[in-house]
Amino acid sequence: ALRTRQFHVRPQLKRYTEATRSAMEELRADVELARAQGYAAVLHGEWREGIAACACAILGRNGELVGAIGMSGPDTRIKRKQIKQYSVDVIEAARSISIALGYSPRG
């Protein structure tokens, strides 16, 4: 499992769209939600207008973050229900890659 670590972010977060998180409190809440549900989801184009996405961490042998895998598409076609469905496949892909890299889910 991902361990909570302090992460460093530039004091000024850059806004790409109106939906971009620009407050550290919002960003921290998003990270905690992603940890709790096992994936991160964006439904309202936080980086690019009109894009919905979900992603999951890929972990290395010692449980360290080594990458991520995700999917994205137009938010006119991908809604909350679809994101939840797609997240199952994204989580499984991340798990398979993590195991191939030596990660053991059992610790």
Secondary structure, DSSP 8 states (H G I E B T S, - for coil): ----------SS---SSTTS--SHHHHHHHHHHHHHHTSEEESS-SSSTTEEEEEEEEE-TTS-EEEEEEEEEETTT--HHHHHHHHHHHHHHHHHHHHHTT--TT-
